[in-house]
């Protein structure tokens, strides 16, 4: 690791993981983004559409495209929110629940494989470092946004 920056390592690692998930999802005519969305929807009660974007860290326009494709494939359905007449609850169909379980299995396999290959101590440090990075970025402590 000669002179690699932290962001370079984060980016290339994430791109590798993303490619792996997309290759796996493609076997079932899906994408990583669809799997991530399925996993972010409450399988029993559904999830308000307004809560889904922030939960996933996505912009509304990107999420809208994904949801539209998922609805066309019969993975989700949109129902009026009984608590807020203007809102929509995104719910999984039976097919969506089946695909969600598949996505969950793939994520758990990845997680278990990493845990078997990396010591608990190293994982603890990894989580501490990523938590610090998230905190610094979220609290705008890297670049002053007021300038």
Buried (B, 14 or more C-beta within 10 A) or exposed (E): EEEEEEEEEEEEEEEEEBEEBBEBBEEEEBBBBBBBBBBBBBBEEBBBBBBBBEBBEBEEEEBEEBBEBBBEBEBBBEEEBEEEEEBBBBBBBEEBBEBBEBBBEBBEEBEEEEEEEEEEEEEEEEEEEEEEBEEEEEEEEEEEEEE
